[in-house]
């Protein structure tokens, strides 16, 4: 079946002829015959990239408003705010998050409102009517960012929405994690089933990688070493170079931020299991043999808990919570919280007030502490 998808935009039309290949159409006056003159261009990339090109064409034609008079919140968001995010180098997945929040919560109330008609009191009333404290905070934050950008662009004379808008506190539920016995049982089951998700499991539960970081790891990124620990014993440690990530929206890219670039470590039993299971090609292959879609990997993880699955009968946790499990195991094993933060790619400057630069031996010792904690569960 032929693939086709169309998207309407105030400035023109976009048609996705095949996945990732867009035809954009922009009407520009009329031909001598009286027929509409239509500009057509082909753009390879995402929907957002196709829309950005459509806006660029419109801007060259002088159709993008350059004055604030009558400019609505939606017009500014699409013609200036989103393209501005891309010029800043924001990842596609980040821009998609902004677009999703705008489309679901900001657009229905504020899309048609002129920029200079947005008032604090109206925003406060709207915010208190949004279901869910977390959603309300995210929506208000986006609207404030958008309005501040409009001020920075010179479309507003006074800085808007400067007053604090009190909102309900968003509860931060602790992530559901596994204990040591469950981690060991899952590892044993995945090995017995020769699950293709075993390497991802070892990297996330054993080394604390994010899912998108684990998906980008190849065999060349992992080195194995018998490390001499501070207690005088030797143990096999897997050192993992973390500098890439793989997401649905961006594909292969650099990892989340400078703090995320690190060398992570996994001790026993993860290191030996990783050595035995790490493939030569993609860490998890899709149907076509290339790197699997991260969302598909999440669905495969969930399927493991079905009756008859490798993890059937076990308490189900989300794939991303394997990383939280790793942090919990490290802290419960007595690892310094600052070292735990660095091992997970967090900024200890932000979280703990000063910088810690752990050595590979420190990382190996942290991984060994988790191994000892797991050994005590056997």
N, C-alpha and C positions, 0 to 999 in steps of 0.2 A: 504493500500500500504506500502510495506517495506521501511524503511528509510535507505538510503545509500548515503554517500558523500565521495569522494576521494580527497586527496590533494597530489601534488607532491612536493618533496623537493630535493635539491641536494644530500642529505645524505640518502634518503630513501623514503618510501611511508607511508601515513597515510589514514586510512579508518574509517569513522564514521559509525559504524554499526547501532547504535541507538543513539538518541540525547544524547550527553554527554559521549558516550562510544566509544573510539577510539582503533583501532588495528593498531599498527605501525609495519612496516616490514623493516628489514635492512639486505641487502645481505652481507655475510661475508665469502669470499673464496668459496671453493667447497668441496663437500663430496668426499670420495674415489671413488664413482661411477661416479664422474664427474658432478653430478647435483649441481646447486648452493646451498650453505648453507645459509638458511634464518632464521634470528632471528625474532620471533614474540612476541610482548608484548601487553597487554591490559591496556589502560590508561583511567581512568574516570576523566572527567573534560572538559576544553575548548580546542579549537584547539591549542592555544598557549602553554598550558600545555603539550599536546601531542607532539608538536614540540620540546619543551624543553627536554622531555624524549628521543626523537630521537637523539637530539644533545648529551645528556649525554651518550647514548650508543656509539655513534660515538667517543666521546672523550675517553671513556674507551678503545676503539679499536685503538686509536692513529690516527684517521682520521681527527680530527679537527686541522687545521693548528696552530702551535705554533710559527711560524716565520712570519715576515711581508712580506718576499719576495713573490711578486705576489698576496698577499691577496687583494681582491677587497673590495670595500665599501659594497657591498651586503653581502659578506661572513662575514665580521666583524660585520655588523648589526645583522645578524641572529644568529651567533655563539657566540658572546660576548656581544654586546650592549643590546639586548632584554633580554637574561638570566641575565645580570647584573641588569637591572631594576627590575626583579622579585626578585633577591636576596636582593635588597634594600627595598622590601616590597611594591613596587608600586602597586596600584590597577589595576585590569584587565582592567577597562575602560580607565585608563591612558595609559597603554601599548597599548591598541587597538588604541588610538589616535595617538601614535607614529607610529605604524605600518601602519595606514591609510595614514598619511602624507608621510611616506617613500614610500609606494607603488604607490601613485598617483603622487608625484612630484619629489622625490629624486631618486628613482630607475631608471626611464627612462633615466635620464642624467648621473647618477653617479654609477649605480649599478655595471657595468663591469670595472670601472676605478680602478686601483691599489691605495691603500691608499696614497702612497708616490708620486702619480701623480696629486693629487688635488691641484690646484693653485688658489691663491686669484683672479687673473684676470679672470680666467675661471668661478669661482663662481659668480663674480660680473656680468659678461655678462649673465649667466644663470638666476640669480635672477631678473635682469631687464626684462627678457623675460617672466616671470610668470605673468599670468593674475590675477589681484587683489592684492592690497597692503598687505592686511592681510594674504593672502595665501603665498605671497613671504616672508614675515617676519617669518611666522611659519616654512616654508621650510628651510630657511637659518639658523634659530635657531637650528633646528634639525640636519642639516649637521654639524654645528659648535660643537654641543654637541657630536655628533658621532666621529668627528675627535679628539676632546679633549680627549674622552674616549680612542681612539686608542693610543694617546700619553701617557696617564696614564698607559695603559697596557704595555707600552714599545715597541709598534710596530712602533713608529715614533721617530726619534732622536730629532727633533725640534718641539716645540709646533706649530700646524698649525693654519691658518686662524686667526691670531691675529689682523690683520688690520681691521679697521672699514669698513663695506660695506654699503654705503649710500643707503637707500631705500625710496621709496615714503611713506609718512605718511599714516597710515591706519585710515580712518575716523571712529570715534566712534559715531555712531548714538545713540541718546537717545532711550531707549526702549519705545515702545508704551504702555501706561498705561491707566487705567480708572480713571475718576474723582469720587468724592464722590457719586453723583447721580447714576452713572452707577453701582458702587459697590452695593449700596442699592437695585437697581432694580434687579441686578443679584441674590443677596441673596434671595430676595422675590420670584423670579421665581424658583430658585432651590429648595427652601423649598416647594413651591406649587406643584412642580413636584415630590417631594420626590426623588430627584436625588441622586444616590449613590456617586456622586462626591462632595456633599455638605460638608462633613467633610474635604476633601482635600482643597476645596475652603476656608473654615474658617481658616484652619491652614496656608495657604499661604497668602491670602489677609488680614487676621486678625492678624496673629502672625509672618509673615515674613519668614516662613520656605521654604527651597528649595523643589522642587518636590520630590527628592529622600529622603529627611528627612521626609516629610509629609507621604510618602508611608510606612515608617517604624514605624509610631506612632501607638500604641495600646491604648485601653481604660485605661490600667494601667499606661500609661505615662502622663495622664491628670488628674489634680486635679482642683476643682472648689472652689473658695473662695470669700466671700463678703469682698472686700478689702477696707480699709479706705484710701482714697486718700488725697493728700496734701491740697486739697480744703475743706476737712472736710466731704465730701460726701462718701457714700458707693456705690460700684458697683460690679457686678459679674465679676470676672476675671477668665479666664481659664489659668492655668499655665501648660506648656507643657515641659516635660523633653526631650531634644534633645541630643542624643548621638549615634544614629544609622542612617543608610541610606540604601536604597534598590535600586539597579541599575540592569539593564538588564545583564551586564557583570559580576558583582560580587555577585549578590544576596544581602542578608542581611550582612551588614558590619558596622564598625564604621564610624561615619560621617567624613566629608571631612578633617578636621584638628583640632588641639587642640582648636583653637579659636571658632570652630563651636559647641563644647560641651557647652551647656548652658541651661538655663530655659527660654523659650520664654513665652510671655503673650499675650492673646487676650481678649479685652474688649467687651462690648456690641456693636452691636448686635451679634457679632460672637460667644461670649462665650455661650449665651443661645442657639443659633442655633447648636453649636457644641455639647452641652450637650444633645440636643434632637435627634441628628442624628448620634452620634458616635456609630458604631456597636460594638458588643462584640468580633467578630472575626476580620478578615483582614479588614483594613480600606476601601479597594476596592477589592471585590472578583472577581476572574476570573471565567471562565466557570466551572472549576473543584472545585470551592469553596475555593481554596487557594489564596494567595495574587496575584493580577493581575500584569501582565507585565507592567512596567512603560510606555513603548511605547504604549501599548494598552490604557492606561489611557489617554495619550495625544490624541489618535485618538477619544476616547469617548468625550473628551472635545471639539474637533473640531466639532464633530457631533452635539453637543448641539446648534450650530449656524445655522444649516440647517433649511430650512422652516419647521415649525411644531415642531422644537426642543425647549427645555426649554428656550434657549437664542436666538431663531430665531428673526432676525430683529435688534439685538443689534450690536454695533461695535465689531468686533472680535479681540481679542488679544490672544497671545499665553499663554498657561497654565503657563509657567515659568514667564511671566510678571505679574502674580498676586503678586509675591514676590516683584517685582519692584514697583507695585502699592502700596503695604504696606509701603515701604520706602518713596514713594512720599507723601502718606497721613500723615505719621509721621512728615516729615519735614515741610509740608505745615501747619500742626497743631501746629508748634512751638516747637517740640521736639528737644532737643539738638542733633546735628549731631553725637556727640560721642556716645550718648545713642542709637541713631538709628543704628549706626554701630555695637554696642554690641548686640542689639536685633536681628540683622540679622546674627550674627555669624562672623562678620569681625573683623580683628585685628585693634583696634584703635591705637596701637603702630605704625603700618605701615601707617595707613591713617591719623592720627591726631597728631602723634609725642609723645603722652604719654598715659599711661594706665588708663582706667576707669573701676572700678569694681562696677557695679550697683547692688543695693539691690533689692529683690523682690518687695518692695514698689515702687522703681523707675520704674521697668518694668511695674507694674500695672498702675502707673501714665502715662507712655508713651502710654499704651494701651487705657487708658481713654481719652487721648488727641485725639486719632484717633476717639473714640466714639463720643466725643463732636463735632469734625469736621464733622462727618457723620450726627449727629443730626441736625446741622445747615443747612444741605442740604434738610431736609425733609420739 
